[in-house]
Amino acid sequence: MALPLADAAGFTGTMLSVVSIISHFIDFLILLGVLFPPIAGIIMVDYYVLRTHRTLLDAMPERYTLPDAA
């Protein structure tokens, strides 16, 4: 006895393949590949090169714990 959810998922996947959703999915993956690497680059430069987080870390008390509000 097949599960109704599995039947629905199988039917949905079959219908999506019939309407060629894969061409749109590839476009979506290309969009992700264009958008996320620059964002990751900005985050990495901020962390490793600019070190803007250091002012917050240097302001921590000597016990090296985060404030209670965090």
CNS distance restraints for C-alpha pairs under 8 A (distance, minus, plus):
assign (resid   2 and name CA) (resid   6 and name CA) 6.92 0.50 0.50
assign (resid   2 and name CA) (resid   7 and name CA) 6.92 0.50 0.50
assign (resid   3 and name CA) (resid   7 and name CA) 6.31 0.50 0.50
assign (resid   4 and name CA) (resid   8 and name CA) 6.12 0.50 0.50
assign (resid   5 and name CA) (resid   9 and name CA) 6.08 0.50 0.50
assign (resid   6 and name CA) (resid  10 and name CA) 6.03 0.50 0.50
assign (resid   7 and name CA) (resid  11 and name CA) 6.08 0.50 0.50
assign (resid   8 and name CA) (resid  12 and name CA) 6.01 0.50 0.50
assign (resid   9 and name CA) (resid  13 and name CA) 6.07 0.50 0.50
assign (resid  10 and name CA) (resid  14 and name CA) 6.11 0.50 0.50
assign (resid  11 and name CA) (resid  15 and name CA) 6.16 0.50 0.50
assign (resid  12 and name CA) (resid  16 and name CA) 6.13 0.50 0.50
assign (resid  13 and name CA) (resid  17 and name CA) 6.19 0.50 0.50
assign (resid  14 and name CA) (resid  18 and name CA) 6.29 0.50 0.50
assign (resid  15 and name CA) (resid  19 and name CA) 6.50 0.50 0.50
assign (resid  16 and name CA) (resid  20 and name CA) 6.43 0.50 0.50
assign (resid  16 and name CA) (resid  21 and name CA) 5.53 0.50 0.50
assign (resid  17 and name CA) (resid  21 and name CA) 5.91 0.50 0.50
assign (resid  17 and name CA) (resid  22 and name CA) 6.98 0.50 0.50
assign (resid  20 and name CA) (resid  24 and name CA) 7.70 0.50 0.50
assign (resid  21 and name CA) (resid  25 and name CA) 6.20 0.50 0.50
assign (resid  22 and name CA) (resid  26 and name CA) 6.14 0.50 0.50
assign (resid  23 and name CA) (resid  27 and name CA) 6.49 0.50 0.50
assign (resid  24 and name CA) (resid  28 and name CA) 6.24 0.50 0.50
assign (resid  25 and name CA) (resid  29 and name CA) 6.24 0.50 0.50
assign (resid  26 and name CA) (resid  30 and name CA) 6.22 0.50 0.50
assign (resid  27 and name CA) (resid  31 and name CA) 6.20 0.50 0.50
assign (resid  28 and name CA) (resid  32 and name CA) 6.30 0.50 0.50
assign (resid  29 and name CA) (resid  33 and name CA) 6.19 0.50 0.50
assign (resid  30 and name CA) (resid  34 and name CA) 6.22 0.50 0.50
assign (resid  31 and name CA) (resid  35 and name CA) 6.17 0.50 0.50
assign (resid  32 and name CA) (resid  36 and name CA) 5.87 0.50 0.50
assign (resid  33 and name CA) (resid  37 and name CA) 6.64 0.50 0.50
assign (resid  34 and name CA) (resid  38 and name CA) 7.61 0.50 0.50
assign (resid  35 and name CA) (resid  39 and name CA) 6.87 0.50 0.50
assign (resid  36 and name CA) (resid  40 and name CA) 6.11 0.50 0.50
assign (resid  37 and name CA) (resid  41 and name CA) 6.05 0.50 0.50
assign (resid  38 and name CA) (resid  42 and name CA) 6.28 0.50 0.50
assign (resid  39 and name CA) (resid  43 and name CA) 6.36 0.50 0.50
assign (resid  40 and name CA) (resid  44 and name CA) 6.13 0.50 0.50
assign (resid  41 and name CA) (resid  45 and name CA) 6.12 0.50 0.50
assign (resid  42 and name CA) (resid  46 and name CA) 6.12 0.50 0.50
assign (resid  43 and name CA) (resid  47 and name CA) 6.18 0.50 0.50
assign (resid  44 and name CA) (resid  48 and name CA) 5.87 0.50 0.50
assign (resid  44 and name CA) (resid  49 and name CA) 7.69 0.50 0.50
assign (resid  45 and name CA) (resid  49 and name CA) 5.01 0.50 0.50
assign (resid  45 and name CA) (resid  50 and name CA) 6.34 0.50 0.50
assign (resid  46 and name CA) (resid  50 and name CA) 4.89 0.50 0.50
assign (resid  46 and name CA) (resid  51 and name CA) 5.79 0.50 0.50
assign (resid  46 and name CA) (resid  52 and name CA) 6.48 0.50 0.50
assign (resid  47 and name CA) (resid  51 and name CA) 5.01 0.50 0.50
assign (resid  47 and name CA) (resid  52 and name CA) 6.92 0.50 0.50
assign (resid  47 and name CA) (resid  53 and name CA) 6.98 0.50 0.50
assign (resid  53 and name CA) (resid  57 and name CA) 6.52 0.50 0.50
assign (resid  54 and name CA) (resid  58 and name CA) 5.92 0.50 0.50
assign (resid  55 and name CA) (resid  59 and name CA) 6.23 0.50 0.50
assign (resid  56 and name CA) (resid  60 and name CA) 6.76 0.50 0.50
assign (resid  60 and name CA) (resid  64 and name CA) 6.32 0.50 0.50
assign (resid  60 and name CA) (resid  65 and name CA) 7.18 0.50 0.50
assign (resid  60 and name CA) (resid  66 and name CA) 7.09 0.50 0.50
assign (resid  60 and name CA) (resid  67 and name CA) 7.76 0.50 0.50
assign (resid  61 and name CA) (resid  65 and name CA) 7.19 0.50 0.50
assign (resid  66 and name CA) (resid  70 and name CA) 6.39 0.50 0.50
